[in-house]
């Protein structure tokens, strides 16, 4: 039996590759793009920041909640946020795609359109990858970045006396998930924050230039991710809630759902904001907001000086 004409099976592997890579403009950092055994990208620094992430349908995204374009944006964004959290400038992304044979070709092209749109927002290109058949839709992105001659900003550099700051939205994706979980689709601005995050990519290199001592992508929730910094740096971190900015929109959604928006801000994941620590004498770069301080070792992560409970954010397999 011949495959349905509008599916990836009908296109075939190379037809699908041509469909998603043709007529795309690559940035100057792409020296050789799709079409050969491997891509070639510029690495002016001589070092390459590399990260990868896997999104599985039904676990990390739902196509009844998000369009394929939004899923594509999210797949790229979650990886490039990790590059920015190292203080690096994104340079390229690669795609690994697994899907059933009867997947509509239009779904895949829309998915990749979203990837290209987010890659372009960060100033990078989709330089290559692989496509295979599987029982469900799986998207894997590998992202590369350039440090520009700077040392990477790791999780282990925070010191007592440093200030804690964030850049980007917090709590919006969690609020959007709560709205979708109740069967609603509005307010759109909140729901879209869950569907496709908007990491502040330039804020990572800006923080590195300003002297950030430690940095992390807030993917699993602010408190949970600060716990990683505290453990790696062997320090305590205290979040000062009066300094947190909770938008009126989040307050309205919290009121409608009977939820505390502060909890979304503190424990909600998937916003992919950046959190970093800085020496106390540093002028914070534009867009960064001071929200706390680094304290003495063994005090862990605290909120207004009080210990945090075990439910501090997202954990896989929990």
C-alpha positions in Angstrom: 0.0 0.0 0.0 1.4 3.4 -1.0 1.8 6.0 1.8 -0.6 8.9 2.1 0.6 11.6 -0.2 0.8 14.3 2.4 2.9 12.4 5.0 6.6 12.2 5.7 6.6 8.6 4.4 5.6 9.9 1.0 8.3 12.5 1.0 11.0 10.1 2.1 14.0 11.0 4.2 15.8 13.1 1.7 12.6 14.8 0.4 11.8 15.7 4.0 15.3 17.1 4.5 15.0 19.2 1.4 11.6 20.4 2.5 12.8 21.7 5.8 16.2 23.1 4.7 15.6 24.6 1.3 15.5 28.4 0.8 16.9 29.2 4.3 19.4 32.0 4.9 22.3 31.0 7.1 24.2 33.5 9.2 27.9 34.2 8.5 29.0 31.9 11.3 27.7 28.9 9.2 30.6 28.1 6.9 29.0 25.0 5.5 25.3 24.2 6.1 23.0 21.3 5.5 23.7 18.9 2.5 27.0 17.3 3.4 28.1 14.7 5.9 28.4 17.3 8.6 28.1 21.1 8.9 31.0 23.5 9.5 30.5 26.4 11.8 32.9 29.2 12.9 34.4 29.0 16.4 36.3 32.3 16.7 37.0 31.7 20.4 38.6 28.4 19.8 36.2 26.8 22.3 32.6 25.7 21.7 29.8 25.7 24.3 27.6 22.7 23.5 24.3 21.5 25.0 21.4 19.2 24.0 17.8 18.7 25.0 15.1 16.2 24.1 11.4 17.0 23.9 8.9 14.1 23.8 5.3 14.5 22.7 3.0 14.0 25.6 5.8 14.7 28.2 7.2 18.1 27.2 4.5 19.3 24.8 1.0 18.6 23.6 -0.2 19.3 20.1 -3.7 20.0 21.4 -2.2 22.8 23.5 0.5 24.1 21.2 0.9 24.5 17.4 3.8 22.7 15.8 5.4 26.2 15.2 5.3 26.9 18.9 6.8 23.5 19.7 9.6 24.2 17.3 10.3 27.6 18.9 10.3 26.0 22.4 12.7 23.2 21.3 15.3 25.7 20.2 14.7 28.2 23.0 15.3 25.8 25.8 18.7 24.9 24.4 19.9 28.4 23.5 18.9 29.5 27.0 21.5 27.0 28.3 24.1 28.5 26.0 23.3 32.0 27.2 23.5 30.8 30.8 27.2 30.0 30.3 27.8 33.6 29.2 28.1 32.5 25.6 26.6 33.9 22.4 24.6 31.2 20.5 26.2 30.2 17.2 24.2 27.3 15.7 21.7 24.6 16.3 21.3 21.0 15.0 18.1 19.0 14.9 17.3 15.4 15.6 13.8 14.5 14.6 11.9 11.2 15.1 8.3 10.7 14.1 5.8 8.1 12.8 5.6 7.4 9.1 2.1 8.8 8.9 3.0 12.2 10.4 1.7 15.0 8.2 4.5 16.6 6.2 2.9 20.0 7.0 3.3 19.4 10.7 7.0 18.8 10.3 7.5 21.9 8.1 5.6 24.1 10.5 7.6 22.6 13.4 10.9 23.5 11.6 9.5 26.9 10.7 9.2 27.6 14.4 12.8 26.4 14.9 14.1 28.7 12.2 12.1 31.6 13.6 13.6 31.2 17.1 17.0 30.5 15.7 16.8 33.8 13.8 15.7 35.6 16.9 19.0 34.5 18.5 20.9 35.3 15.3 21.9 31.7 14.5 21.1 29.1 11.9 19.8 25.5 11.8 22.9 23.9 10.3 22.1 20.2 10.1 20.7 17.1 11.9 19.0 13.8 11.3 15.5 12.4 10.8 14.3 8.9 11.7 11.1 6.9 12.1 9.7 6.2 15.6 6.4 5.4 17.3 6.0 9.0 18.6 7.2 12.5 17.9 10.5 13.3 19.5 12.5 16.5 18.9 16.2 16.7 20.0 18.1 20.0 19.6 21.9 20.4 20.0 22.9 24.1 20.4 26.4 25.5 20.1 27.8 28.8 21.3 30.9 31.0 21.4 32.4 32.5 24.6 34.0 35.5 22.8 37.3 35.1 24.7 35.6 35.1 28.1 35.7 32.4 30.8 32.5 30.4 31.0 30.2 31.4 33.8 29.4 28.2 35.6 27.2 27.3 38.6 30.2 27.0 41.0 31.5 30.6 41.3 29.0 32.3 43.7 30.6 33.6 46.9 29.1 34.8 50.2 28.3 38.5 49.9 27.4 38.3 46.2 24.1 39.7 45.0 21.5 37.5 43.3 19.7 38.9 40.2 17.4 37.6 37.4 16.7 38.6 33.9 13.5 37.5 32.1 10.0 36.5 33.1 9.3 34.2 36.1 6.1 32.4 36.8 4.4 33.0 33.4 4.9 29.5 32.0 3.6 27.9 35.2 0.6 30.2 35.1 0.0 29.3 31.5 0.3 25.6 32.4 -2.3 26.1 35.1 -4.6 27.8 32.7 -4.3 25.1 30.0 -4.8 22.4 32.7 -8.2 24.0 33.6 -9.2 23.7 29.9 -8.9 27.4 29.1 -6.9 29.1 26.3 -6.7 32.7 27.6 -5.2 35.0 28.6 -3.2 34.4 25.5 0.0 36.2 26.7 0.2 33.8 29.7 -0.7 30.7 27.8 1.8 31.5 25.1 4.5 31.8 27.7 4.1 28.1 28.4 3.8 27.2 24.7 6.9 29.1 23.6 9.3 30.8 26.1 11.3 33.9 25.2 14.7 33.6 26.9 16.7 36.8 27.1 19.7 35.5 25.1 21.8 38.7 25.1 21.5 38.9 28.9 23.9 36.0 29.3 27.0 37.5 27.6 26.1 40.9 29.2 26.2 39.3 32.6 29.5 37.6 31.8 31.0 41.0 30.7 29.7 42.6 33.9 31.5 40.0 36.1 28.8 37.5 37.0 30.3 34.9 39.3 27.7 32.1 38.6 24.7 31.8 36.3 22.0 29.3 35.5 19.0 28.9 33.1 15.8 28.9 35.1 14.1 25.8 33.6 12.9 23.8 36.6 11.9 26.7 38.8 13.8 29.5 40.5 14.2 27.9 43.9 15.1 24.5 42.4 17.7 25.9 40.0 19.2 28.2 42.7 19.6 25.0 44.7 22.0 23.8 41.9 24.0 27.0 42.2 24.1 26.8 46.0 25.3 23.2 45.9 27.9 23.7 43.2 29.2 26.9 44.8 28.9 25.5 48.4 27.0 28.6 49.5 23.6 29.6 50.7 21.2 31.7 48.6 18.4 33.9 50.0 15.6 35.2 47.8 14.0 38.5 49.0 10.4 38.3 47.9 9.7 42.0 48.2 12.1 42.5 45.3 10.3 40.1 43.0 8.2 41.7 40.3 4.8 40.0 40.0 2.9 41.4 37.0 -0.7 42.4 37.3 -1.6 39.8 34.7 -0.2 37.0 36.9 -2.1 38.4 39.8 -5.3 38.4 37.8 -4.8 34.8 36.7 -3.9 33.7 40.2 -7.1 35.3 41.5 -9.2 33.6 38.8 -7.7 30.2 39.5 -7.4 30.5 43.3 -3.7 30.3 43.1 -0.8 32.2 44.6 1.2 33.9 41.8 4.2 34.1 44.1 4.4 30.3 44.1 4.5 30.3 40.3 7.3 32.8 40.4 9.3 30.9 43.0 8.7 27.3 41.8 7.3 27.4 38.3 9.6 26.1 35.5 9.9 26.6 31.8 10.2 30.3 31.6 14.0 30.0 30.8 14.9 33.3 32.5 18.5 33.6 33.7 19.6 33.8 37.3 23.1 35.0 38.2 25.2 36.1 41.1 27.4 39.2 40.9 30.0 40.8 43.2 28.3 43.4 45.4 30.1 46.4 43.8 28.9 45.6 40.2 26.4 47.7 38.3 23.9 45.2 37.0 23.5 45.1 33.2 20.3 46.5 31.7 17.3 44.2 32.3 18.8 42.5 35.3 16.8 42.8 38.6 18.4 42.2 42.1 16.2 39.7 44.0 18.5 38.4 46.8 21.9 37.6 48.1 24.4 34.8 48.5 24.8 33.8 52.2 27.1 31.5 54.2 27.7 27.9 53.3 25.3 25.1 54.4 22.3 27.4 54.7 20.8 26.2 51.4 18.2 28.1 49.5 16.0 30.3 51.7 13.1 32.7 51.0 13.2 35.8 53.2 15.5 33.9 55.5 13.3 30.9 55.9 14.1 27.4 54.7 12.5 26.1 51.5 10.4 22.9 51.6 11.0 19.8 49.4 8.6 21.0 46.7 10.9 23.7 45.3 10.4 23.0 41.5 10.1 20.5 38.8 12.0 17.1 39.0 12.0 14.5 36.3 10.4 11.1 37.2 8.8 12.6 40.4 
